Amino acid sequence: MNKITAVLLSMLLVASSLSAQKTLRFAQLHKKGKLVAVNRVISIESDELSDYIKISEATGEGIIWLPIENSTTGSFTLELRGKDELQKSFVGLAFSGQNDSTYEAVYCRPFNFLASDSVRKIHAIQYIAHPEFTWKRLRDERNAEFENPIQFPPEPNNWFSMTIQVTEKEVIALINGNVNPALKVKRLRTAQAGKVGIFLGSGSGGDFRKLVYSTN
């Protein structure tokens, strides 16, 4: 293969990867009735950038299932906002969803992003695999293995992006495009095709604008 052919092939591969990316704008989807809310209520708000969805607080976990075909692996970049209120903000992405209680997820605790307490600070981002592996079980049995601090954390009340890269064996999370993973863990469940959704922990609401994704 000569150099020109190699360059052209590389360009085609990049173009193919980019064309495979899709964007979901949540406010538009909600207006069309395309979002499925579990234990939460969705409303639409606006700011200087665009419309976005605001999800209500409620006791128990909440999921907003998205109109994505069942996927096993992929890359998902979520634009979201929590708040700096202790134990009131758990926001992230669920994947490999089999039903409303069986899924994996990665979520952030914005109230811990800038915490001065060293213990709280290392609990900024978390992986779970419900129903077996809750955050409590993982912290009790495998402490510090499935949650981390965040290098260069966002302001807790501001919008930020979280990219979740799901492979057959691992889950990698990046915050605001930082190339150093905020979290890199081995999956606790054999990879299965499943649904993708917004995740909210018990007592938490949150704001969500869009998802850019590609799946395999």
C-alpha positions as CSV (number, residue, x, y, z in Angstrom):
1,M,0.0,0.0,0.0
2,N,1.5,3.4,-1.0
3,K,1.4,6.5,1.1
4,I,-1.4,8.2,-0.9
5,T,-3.6,5.1,-0.6
6,A,-2.9,4.8,3.1
7,V,-3.8,8.5,3.6
8,L,-7.1,8.1,1.6
9,L,-8.0,5.0,3.6
10,S,-7.4,6.8,6.9
11,M,-9.5,9.7,5.7
12,L,-12.3,7.3,4.8
13,L,-12.2,5.6,8.1
14,V,-12.4,8.9,10.0
15,A,-15.3,10.1,7.8
16,S,-17.1,6.8,8.4
17,S,-16.6,7.1,12.1
18,L,-17.9,10.7,12.1
19,S,-20.9,9.9,9.9
20,A,-21.8,7.1,12.4
21,Q,-22.2,9.6,15.2
22,K,-25.8,10.7,16.0
23,T,-27.1,13.5,18.2
24,L,-30.2,13.4,20.4
25,R,-31.6,16.7,21.5
26,F,-33.7,15.9,24.5
27,A,-36.2,18.8,24.4
28,Q,-37.1,18.0,20.8
29,L,-37.5,14.3,21.7
30,H,-39.7,15.1,24.7
31,K,-42.0,17.3,22.5
32,K,-42.4,14.3,20.2
33,G,-43.1,11.9,23.0
34,K,-39.9,9.9,22.4
35,L,-38.6,9.8,26.0
36,V,-39.8,7.2,28.4
37,A,-39.6,8.4,32.0
38,V,-39.4,5.9,34.9
39,N,-40.1,7.4,38.4
40,R,-39.5,11.0,37.1
41,V,-41.3,13.9,35.5
42,I,-39.8,15.8,32.5
43,S,-40.3,19.5,31.8
44,I,-38.7,21.8,29.2
45,E,-36.6,24.8,30.1
46,S,-34.6,27.3,28.0
47,D,-31.4,29.2,28.3
48,E,-29.3,31.4,26.0
49,L,-28.1,28.3,24.1
50,S,-31.2,26.2,23.5
51,D,-34.0,24.3,25.1
52,Y,-33.2,21.5,27.5
53,I,-35.0,19.1,29.8
54,K,-35.4,19.4,33.5
55,I,-36.0,16.2,35.4
56,S,-37.8,16.2,38.7
57,E,-36.5,14.9,42.0
58,A,-38.1,11.8,43.5
59,T,-37.3,9.0,46.0
60,G,-35.6,6.0,44.4
61,E,-33.6,5.9,41.2
62,G,-34.9,7.4,38.0
63,I,-34.3,6.5,34.3
64,I,-35.2,8.4,31.1
65,W,-35.0,5.7,28.4
66,L,-33.8,7.1,25.1
67,P,-34.8,6.2,21.5
68,I,-31.5,4.3,20.8
69,E,-31.5,0.8,19.4
70,N,-30.2,-1.8,21.8
71,S,-26.4,-1.6,21.9
72,T,-23.6,-3.7,23.5
73,T,-20.7,-1.2,23.2
74,G,-20.3,2.4,22.1
75,S,-19.3,5.9,22.9
76,F,-21.8,8.3,24.5
77,T,-21.2,12.0,25.3
78,L,-23.8,13.5,27.5
79,E,-24.3,17.2,28.2
80,L,-25.7,17.6,31.7
81,R,-26.0,19.7,34.9
82,G,-26.4,18.8,38.5
83,K,-26.2,21.0,41.6
84,D,-24.0,21.7,44.6
85,E,-26.4,20.3,47.2
86,L,-25.2,17.5,49.5
87,Q,-26.8,14.1,48.7
88,K,-29.2,15.8,46.2
89,S,-27.4,15.4,42.9
90,F,-26.6,12.1,41.2
91,V,-26.6,12.5,37.4
92,G,-25.3,10.3,34.6
93,L,-25.9,7.7,32.0
94,A,-27.4,4.1,32.1
95,F,-26.5,1.5,29.5
96,S,-27.0,-2.2,28.8
97,G,-30.5,-1.7,30.2
98,Q,-32.5,-5.0,30.3
99,N,-35.4,-3.5,32.2
100,D,-36.1,-0.6,34.6
101,S,-34.0,-2.1,37.4
102,T,-31.3,-4.1,35.6
103,Y,-28.7,-1.9,33.9
104,E,-25.1,-0.5,34.3
105,A,-24.5,3.2,34.8
106,V,-21.8,5.8,35.4
107,Y,-22.9,8.9,37.3
108,C,-21.4,12.0,38.9
109,R,-22.0,13.5,42.3
110,P,-21.5,17.3,41.6
111,F,-21.7,18.2,45.3
112,N,-18.4,16.3,45.7
113,F,-16.6,17.9,42.8
114,L,-14.9,20.6,44.9
115,A,-15.3,19.2,48.3
116,S,-12.6,20.1,50.8
117,D,-13.2,16.8,52.6
118,S,-10.8,14.3,51.1
119,V,-13.2,11.4,51.5
120,R,-16.1,13.1,49.8
121,K,-13.8,14.3,47.0
122,I,-12.9,10.7,46.0
123,H,-16.6,9.9,45.6
124,A,-17.1,12.3,42.6
125,I,-17.8,9.7,39.9
126,Q,-19.2,6.2,40.2
127,Y,-19.9,3.0,38.2
128,I,-22.7,0.6,39.2
129,A,-24.3,-2.5,37.8
130,H,-27.9,-2.8,39.2
131,P,-29.5,-4.6,40.8
132,E,-26.6,-6.7,42.2
133,F,-23.8,-4.1,42.5
134,T,-25.2,-0.9,44.1
135,W,-22.9,1.9,45.1
136,K,-23.2,0.9,48.7
137,R,-22.2,-2.7,48.1
138,L,-19.3,-1.7,46.0
139,R,-18.1,0.9,48.5
140,D,-18.4,-1.6,51.4
141,E,-16.8,-4.6,49.6
142,R,-14.5,-3.1,47.0
143,N,-13.8,0.4,48.3
144,A,-12.2,2.9,45.9
145,E,-12.3,0.5,42.9
146,F,-15.4,1.8,41.2
147,E,-15.4,5.5,42.2
148,N,-12.9,8.3,41.8
149,P,-12.1,12.0,42.2
150,I,-12.2,14.1,39.1
151,Q,-9.1,15.9,37.8
152,F,-10.0,19.5,36.9
153,P,-13.6,19.1,38.2
154,P,-16.3,21.3,36.7
155,E,-18.1,23.9,38.8
156,P,-20.8,21.9,40.5
157,N,-23.7,24.1,39.4
158,N,-22.5,24.4,35.8
159,W,-23.1,22.4,32.6
160,F,-20.4,19.9,31.8
161,S,-19.9,16.9,29.4
162,M,-19.3,13.3,30.3
163,T,-18.1,10.8,27.7
164,I,-18.7,7.2,28.5
165,Q,-16.8,4.6,26.4
166,V,-18.3,1.2,26.8
167,T,-16.3,-1.8,25.5
168,E,-16.9,-5.5,26.0
169,K,-14.8,-5.6,29.1
170,E,-14.3,-2.0,30.3
171,V,-16.0,1.3,31.0
172,I,-14.1,4.5,30.6
173,A,-15.4,8.0,31.6
174,L,-14.0,11.3,30.5
175,I,-15.1,14.7,31.9
176,N,-15.2,17.9,29.8
177,G,-12.9,16.3,27.1
178,N,-10.0,15.6,29.5
179,V,-7.9,12.9,27.9
180,N,-7.1,11.4,31.3
181,P,-10.0,9.2,32.3
182,A,-11.9,10.2,35.4
183,L,-12.9,6.5,35.8
184,K,-11.7,3.3,34.2
185,V,-13.2,0.1,35.5
186,K,-13.8,-3.5,34.5
187,R,-17.5,-4.2,33.8
188,L,-19.2,-6.2,36.5
189,R,-21.6,-7.9,34.1
190,T,-21.1,-9.8,30.9
191,A,-21.7,-7.4,28.0
192,Q,-25.3,-7.6,26.8
193,A,-27.2,-5.6,24.2
194,G,-29.5,-3.2,26.0
195,K,-31.2,0.2,26.3
196,V,-29.5,3.5,27.0
197,G,-30.9,6.2,29.2
198,I,-30.3,9.1,31.5
199,F,-29.7,8.0,35.1
200,L,-30.7,9.8,38.3
201,G,-29.9,8.6,41.8
202,S,-32.4,8.6,44.6
203,G,-33.6,12.1,45.5
204,S,-31.9,13.7,42.5
205,G,-33.2,15.7,39.6
206,G,-31.0,17.3,36.9
207,D,-30.8,19.1,33.6
208,F,-29.9,17.5,30.3
209,R,-29.4,19.0,26.9
210,K,-28.2,16.4,24.4
211,L,-26.4,13.1,23.7
212,V,-23.8,12.5,20.9
213,Y,-23.2,8.8,20.4
214,S,-22.1,6.0,18.2
215,T,-22.8,2.3,18.9
216,N,-21.6,-1.1,17.8
